[in-house]
């Protein structure tokens, strides 16, 4: 998954997948703002963006508003920690402050995958620690690249997505009327 050279007209870098989510305010506007901020970064190129998916909140702490989620496929020259710092800066620019783990948020950006890297640090886990449990991540990720193999499990995103659907039904619903980007999906 790491790209070296300029194949396809792209600059050198590593292909990474980022999850975007919002359940506060104008959720679609927040996702669009997050994508625009990613696109404006000089060391990040947006290759593809999934459609928008809506899902109920999953987790402790009582009911929350439904989330809108999407995934973006990026090409980046940033190392994982630097990419994480860039995502956190974008979140802060959209009003995120302090600890919001499992709390409503205007914009949440997570590194899902970074090349074929498996990374375990206190502040960053790649692949994302709960990626394989979450339909709201797997559905848009499968839309971008269902054949993508997760480096820690050897499973394809499409297979994991099918397993989640079989176990729980479709819990993340595509909202085709909500558009984020004109960037085409990865073939």
N, C-alpha and C positions, 0 to 999 in steps of 0.2 A: 503494500500500500504506500510505502514511501515513494515519492516521486523525485527522481534525480534527473536533471536536464530539463529541456523545454518541450517535451512531447505534447502534441496537440496544441501548441502555441502557448502553453502555460509556463509560468516561471518555475524555478526549482522550489521544492518544499515538500511538506508532508501532508497527505490527505487526512483531514480530521472531520469528525462529525460532532456538531453541537446541537443540543436540545434547547428549545426556547419554550417558555411557558408564561402565562399570565392569568390571574384571576381577580385583578383589581382594576377599577376604572375602565377605560376604553381598551379592552383586552387586545383587539385586533390592532389598534394604533400602537400599543406597546410592543407587540411582536414586530410590526413594521419598523418602529424606531430602533429596535434591537438589531434587525437586519441591516438597516441603513448605517448604523454605527459600525457594524462588522465590515460592511462594504467600504467604509471610509478609512479603515485602518490600512496604512501603507504596506503592511507585511501579511495581509490576509486577502485572499481572493475567494469570492463566493462562486462555487462551481454549480451548485444546484440547491433548490429549496423545495421541501415537500409541500403538500397541501396542509390546510389547517384542520386539526382534529379537536373535538370537544369531549371532555370527560369530567365526570364527577370527581371531587376531591377524594383522594385515597390516603388515609393516615389517621393518626390520633388527634385529639384536641377538639373534637366536635365538628359540626358542619361548617363548610366553607362554600363560597360560590364556585361554580364550575370553572374549569380551566380551559383555555385555548392553548394548544401545543402544536409545535412544528419542529422539523429538523432541518439543519443546513449542512451541506457538504462543503468544506472549505479546503483550500490549499494554503498552507501557512509556512512561513520561514521561522515562526516563533517556536521555541521549545515549549514543552507542556506547561511548566510553571509560568512562563511569560504569557502564554495564551490564557491561562487561568487569570493572571493579573489583568490582562486586557478585558476579559469578560466581566470581572468584578468592577473594573472602572466604568464599563458601560452600564452595569446595573446601578451603580451609585449615581451615575448621570441621569438615570431614570427615577431617582428618588429612593432607592433601596438603602436603608441604614441599619446598622446593628445586626443582630442575629435574627434571621427570619426563617430558620429551619422549621418546616412543617407549619408555617404561618402564611396567611395570604400575602401575595406580593404582586406588584405591578409588572415586574419583569424578572424572570429567572433564566439564567443561561448556564448550561452545564456542558462540560466536555464529556461526550459519550465514548468516543473512540479517537485515538491518535495513532495513525498508521497501524502497525501490528504490535504496538507497544503494550506491555503489561506493566503497570506502575502502581505501587502500593506505598503511599506516604500518608502521614496524618491529615494533611490538607488536600490531598488529591489522589483519587483512585481511578485508574484507567485499565480496562473498560469501567464505565460508571458502575458503582457498587450494586445498584438495584435495576440496572438496565433490563436484565432478562425477566424481571417480575412485572414490568410496567407496559401495559398495552399502549398507553398514551405516548410512550417512547418508541416501542417496537413498530407500531403501525406506520408512523411517518418515516421511520428509518427504513422499513421494508419497502415503502414506496420509492425511496431513493435508490436502494440497492439490496434487494431481497437475497442475492447470492453472496453478500458480504459475510465472511467467516469471522466470528469473534475469536480473537487470539487466545483468550483464556479457556474457552470451552470447546472450540472446534466446531461449534454449531453455526449454521447460517441464520441470519436475521429472519429470513422467511420461515424457516422451520420453527424457530422460537416463537414467532408471531402466531403461527398456526397452532402451536401447543397451547399458548395463552387463550386463543379463541376457543379451542376445544374444551379447555378446563373452565373458562369463565364466560364464554360468549363474547360478543364484540362490545367492549366497554369503552372504547374510544371511537367516536363517530366522525367520519370525514365530513367536513362542511364545505362542499364545492363552491358555494356562493361567496365564500370568504377567500379573497385572493391576497397573497403576500408579495409575489414576485413574478416577473416574466422570465426568470432564469429557468431553463428547461431541466427536467429531472434527468438524472444519470441513466444511461441505457445499460 
